[in-house]
Amino acid sequence: MNRQPVAISEGRGGNHDAWRPDTAQSTYGDLDLLTPDDVCALLKVKKSWLYDAVEDGALEAIRLGKQLRFRPSALIRYLEEHASKVNDTDDRKGSVPSQDSLPNATL
């Protein structure tokens, strides 16, 4: 059962325990695994880029037998880490990011 947030009036002695995350939801919420096709569609990259990123250890994947699956949180972490690296590089050099730093750049 998911608990919905409830508006609490501050200063009126409201019930501060009215909103609590559902423990089962937060513990197992990352079990909605993505397939390689899902990830390629979301990131707009080719499968070869995705498999290279997994093989290089840049992107975390879960192997279930011969199948690869991806946690949404791992994709978000990857994007946040790489977005900050590109932005830091741009600020120092004062230039446009190179094509090598972009996952699916086309001319």
C-alpha positions as a LaTeX table, in Angstrom:
\begin{tabular}{lrrr}
\hline
Residue & $x$ (\AA) & $y$ (\AA) & $z$ (\AA) \\
\hline
Met1 & 0.00 & 0.00 & 0.00 \\
Asn2 & 1.42 & 3.39 & $-1.01$ \\
Arg3 & 0.96 & 6.31 & 1.34 \\
Gln4 & 0.12 & 9.60 & $-0.30$ \\
Pro5 & 1.55 & 12.87 & 1.04 \\
Val6 & $-0.89$ & 14.77 & 3.19 \\
Ala7 & $-0.75$ & 18.53 & 3.58 \\
Ile8 & 0.24 & 19.42 & 7.12 \\
Ser9 & $-0.44$ & 22.86 & 8.54 \\
Glu10 & 2.70 & 24.11 & 10.25 \\
Gly11 & 2.29 & 25.56 & 13.71 \\
Arg12 & $-1.00$ & 23.80 & 14.37 \\
Gly13 & 0.41 & 20.65 & 15.93 \\
Gly14 & $-0.39$ & 18.56 & 12.86 \\
Asn15 & 0.44 & 14.91 & 12.56 \\
His16 & 4.07 & 14.87 & 11.40 \\
Asp17 & 3.91 & 11.16 & 10.67 \\
Ala18 & 1.13 & 11.62 & 8.10 \\
Trp19 & 3.55 & 11.17 & 5.22 \\
Arg20 & 5.89 & 8.25 & 5.36 \\
Pro21 & 7.35 & 6.54 & 2.31 \\
Asp22 & 6.21 & 2.99 & 1.80 \\
Thr23 & 9.23 & 0.91 & 2.85 \\
Ala24 & 8.54 & $-1.82$ & 0.30 \\
Gln25 & 8.26 & 0.78 & $-2.48$ \\
Ser26 & 11.57 & 2.46 & $-1.64$ \\
Thr27 & 13.41 & $-0.84$ & $-1.10$ \\
Tyr28 & 12.28 & $-2.51$ & $-4.30$ \\
Gly29 & 11.46 & 0.53 & $-6.45$ \\
Asp30 & 14.61 & 0.03 & $-8.50$ \\
Leu31 & 13.53 & $-3.45$ & $-9.62$ \\
Asp32 & 11.83 & $-1.98$ & $-12.67$ \\
Leu33 & 14.82 & $-2.99$ & $-14.81$ \\
Leu34 & 15.35 & $-1.68$ & $-18.32$ \\
Thr35 & 16.37 & $-3.74$ & $-21.33$ \\
Pro36 & 19.19 & $-2.64$ & $-23.65$ \\
Asp37 & 16.53 & $-1.60$ & $-26.19$ \\
Asp38 & 14.85 & 0.56 & $-23.54$ \\
Val39 & 18.15 & 2.24 & $-22.64$ \\
Cys40 & 19.09 & 2.84 & $-26.28$ \\
Ala41 & 15.71 & 4.46 & $-26.91$ \\
Leu42 & 15.97 & 6.64 & $-23.78$ \\
Leu43 & 19.54 & 7.79 & $-24.42$ \\
Lys44 & 19.21 & 7.78 & $-28.21$ \\
Val45 & 22.37 & 5.75 & $-28.67$ \\
Lys46 & 23.29 & 2.66 & $-30.66$ \\
Lys47 & 23.51 & $-0.73$ & $-28.99$ \\
Ser48 & 27.22 & $-0.93$ & $-29.80$ \\
Trp49 & 27.82 & 2.26 & $-27.74$ \\
Leu50 & 25.80 & 0.82 & $-24.88$ \\
Tyr51 & 27.68 & $-2.48$ & $-24.85$ \\
Asp52 & 31.02 & $-0.62$ & $-25.04$ \\
Ala53 & 30.03 & 1.56 & $-22.07$ \\
Val54 & 29.14 & $-1.56$ & $-20.05$ \\
Glu55 & 32.33 & $-3.36$ & $-21.04$ \\
Asp56 & 34.46 & $-0.31$ & $-20.12$ \\
Gly57 & 32.77 & $-0.17$ & $-16.71$ \\
Ala58 & 31.36 & 3.30 & $-17.36$ \\
Leu59 & 27.76 & 2.14 & $-17.11$ \\
Glu60 & 26.53 & $-0.31$ & $-14.48$ \\
Ala61 & 24.55 & $-3.28$ & $-15.76$ \\
Ile62 & 23.04 & $-6.39$ & $-14.24$ \\
Arg63 & 23.61 & $-9.69$ & $-15.98$ \\
Leu64 & 20.75 & $-12.18$ & $-15.72$ \\
Gly65 & 22.08 & $-15.22$ & $-17.49$ \\
Lys66 & 22.98 & $-13.95$ & $-20.95$ \\
Gln67 & 20.70 & $-10.93$ & $-20.67$ \\
Leu68 & 21.69 & $-7.41$ & $-19.59$ \\
Arg69 & 19.38 & $-5.23$ & $-17.54$ \\
Phe70 & 19.83 & $-1.70$ & $-16.27$ \\
Arg71 & 18.61 & 0.10 & $-13.16$ \\
Pro72 & 17.07 & 3.50 & $-13.83$ \\
Ser73 & 19.14 & 4.90 & $-10.95$ \\
Ala74 & 22.35 & 3.69 & $-12.66$ \\
Leu75 & 21.41 & 5.59 & $-15.82$ \\
Ile76 & 20.67 & 8.74 & $-13.86$ \\
Arg77 & 23.97 & 8.44 & $-12.00$ \\
Tyr78 & 25.85 & 7.95 & $-15.28$ \\
Leu79 & 24.19 & 10.97 & $-16.88$ \\
Glu80 & 24.83 & 13.20 & $-13.86$ \\
Glu81 & 28.50 & 12.19 & $-13.65$ \\
His82 & 29.11 & 12.75 & $-17.33$ \\
Ala83 & 27.10 & 15.96 & $-17.56$ \\
Ser84 & 29.23 & 17.54 & $-14.84$ \\
Lys85 & 32.46 & 16.40 & $-16.53$ \\
Val86 & 31.42 & 17.95 & $-19.85$ \\
Asn87 & 30.38 & 21.18 & $-18.14$ \\
Asp88 & 33.62 & 21.36 & $-16.13$ \\
Thr89 & 35.68 & 20.79 & $-19.27$ \\
Asp90 & 33.76 & 23.46 & $-21.17$ \\
Asp91 & 34.26 & 26.03 & $-18.40$ \\
Arg92 & 38.02 & 25.48 & $-18.25$ \\
Lys93 & 38.67 & 25.42 & $-21.98$ \\
Gly94 & 35.98 & 27.88 & $-23.01$ \\
Ser95 & 35.15 & 25.72 & $-26.01$ \\
Val96 & 32.50 & 23.42 & $-27.37$ \\
Pro97 & 32.73 & 19.78 & $-26.22$ \\
Ser98 & 34.56 & 17.50 & $-28.64$ \\
Gln99 & 32.70 & 14.83 & $-30.57$ \\
Asp100 & 34.48 & 12.17 & $-28.52$ \\
Ser101 & 32.78 & 13.38 & $-25.34$ \\
Leu102 & 29.28 & 13.14 & $-26.82$ \\
Pro103 & 27.71 & 9.67 & $-26.93$ \\
Asn104 & 25.81 & 9.97 & $-30.22$ \\
Ala105 & 27.11 & 13.03 & $-32.01$ \\
Thr106 & 26.58 & 13.21 & $-35.76$ \\
Leu107 & 27.94 & 15.64 & $-38.29$ \\
\hline
\end{tabular}
